[in-house]
Amino acid sequence: MTKQKEFKFKPRIINPKKIRKAIIFSAEEQVRTSSKTLRKNMPWIKIRLMNDPLSASNYESKRAIVFIFDDTALTLVDTDKIRRHNQDAVIILFSSLDFIQSSPPETAQQKYPYTSKADLVFAVSKGDFSPDNIISAAVRAAEDLINIKKYSKAKRYIVLIVDDEPRWFSQFLPVLYNIIGQRADVKITRTYEETLQFLFGVDKESKINPEKYHSAAKGDDIICLITDLTFPKAHQLDNHAGKKLIDLTRKYHPRIPIIVASKAKVAAGLKDTAFTLPKGEPGSLNTLVKYIHDFTGMGDFLICTKTGEELFRINNIHDLYAVMLEAEKETKKAKQLRIVLEEYGGKDAFSTWLYMHSFRELGDILRPIHVKGQYLIALLKQHFKKEIQRTKYTPLNIEGNKINDLSSLLKLLRTIEPEKIQKFTDTDIFSSWLDRKGYTGLAEDIRPIHGEGAGLVKTLADHVEKWIEIYRVKNKI
């Protein structure tokens, strides 16, 4: 009998360069003590608290590093020297000044010139913007910035946030990172020109090349655009900047879901082209989380008609294959389903969801699909079936132990030394493998889990044990 070939599990690594060191120089006690939270959430990072500007300015590292300063500290350090001596350094300002928290970058720089020295600016305070709440997300944003600029070779992996005021994205980022884990990066832009440069590689819409815009910048890698409506354009606040950006995105990248986060009344008029969210209202972040889950490929794959009627809500590739079996039937309902799937294929909806759920190779194959009818269904059915077969014989290799199911994973977690699985949680490998296996609920449940040592292993094992029982009730195992 021929032995079934095994396939090597290749996780989708979007950030090959990890931040390994953090320097914190701040007179504010809340900022200094937030290092404990960072150490708990990102145990692989070595943290040093500095007491004087000279030590911070002279620090050198060959590894990716983040420098976190408060308002006073940033005025004292030599950031040019820091950048010369650290090729992969990101400088973060934790500002407690209300003016900086609620101002566009150029306005803030005119009153407080030192803000121009920071790569990223976040709002901190004793109330809603506690450094404990933001520090891990800020460091992750710094890591994303390094990798987007230099190192990542991933496709479809960027959530683009366009907002000129640090106050809002400082509140939202921790929530967003809990959703995306290591599946996507976040890029923050704060002006119209900076955003065009990132999307199209130009600073004016008239310069966009209709033939080359896909390869000119990062637009093709965006999985979601979250934008305010009013932000700087041509050095002045422009109430129409967001609307112009939405129109350009719809024209050149129609597959990108758009979220308008704004209190402006004009936002209500954009409901046909974007999901609108009144910024700052009670419950708005929960609403935003649900939308991101449903429409960016992060959560379920929704199949809806043009009128918004939900036909299918799918959370694994097995159920996606089952939809193809329905669509190949010669019925009126199946014919209507094929029309919907044709539109999804043309908009590249399949590949984005596949990328987010660790089917990297299949995502490459299916981006986009411009075939129709039964031929489209046969093509999708063929690829989904092949991928399902591969997942059956793609074990997770942990220190020579080949894991093929949840029971063997649980058994290993109950006995293995904690240090041997740290890297699997730090880089989201567990969740990626579980996604491929179809255990998306468990993958989502453990994606925000951080920590180290025996406590981390016990938490993971308890979650796996809980979901084994859930799947057993659902007859999935």
Secondary structure as UniProt FT lines:
FT   STRAND          21..25
FT   HELIX           29..33
FT   HELIX           35..41
FT   TURN            43..44
FT   STRAND          46..50
FT   HELIX           53..58
FT   STRAND          65..70
FT   HELIX           71..76
FT   HELIX           79..85
FT   TURN            87..88
FT   STRAND          89..95
FT   HELIX           98..101
FT   HELIX           105..111
FT   HELIX           113..117
FT   STRAND          120..123
FT   TURN            128..129
FT   HELIX           131..146
FT   HELIX           147..151
FT   STRAND          158..162
FT   HELIX           166..180
FT   TURN            181..182
FT   STRAND          185..189
FT   HELIX           192..200
FT   HELIX           205..207
FT   TURN            210..212
FT   HELIX           213..216
FT   HELIX           219..221
FT   STRAND          222..227
FT   STRAND          231..233
FT   TURN            234..235
FT   STRAND          236..238
FT   TURN            239..240
FT   HELIX           241..252
FT   TURN            254..255
FT   STRAND          258..261
FT   HELIX           265..270
FT   TURN            271..273
FT   STRAND          275..277
FT   TURN            279..280
FT   TURN            282..283
FT   HELIX           284..295
FT   STRAND          301..304
FT   TURN            306..307
FT   STRAND          310..314
FT   HELIX           317..327
FT   HELIX           332..346
FT   TURN            347..348
FT   HELIX           349..356
FT   TURN            357..358
FT   HELIX           360..365
FT   HELIX           373..392
FT   STRAND          396..398
FT   TURN            399..400
FT   STRAND          401..403
FT   HELIX           406..413
FT   TURN            414..415
FT   HELIX           418..420
FT   HELIX           422..426
FT   TURN            427..428
FT   HELIX           429..437
FT   HELIX           440..446
FT   TURN            447..448
FT   HELIX           453..473
FT   TURN            474..475
//
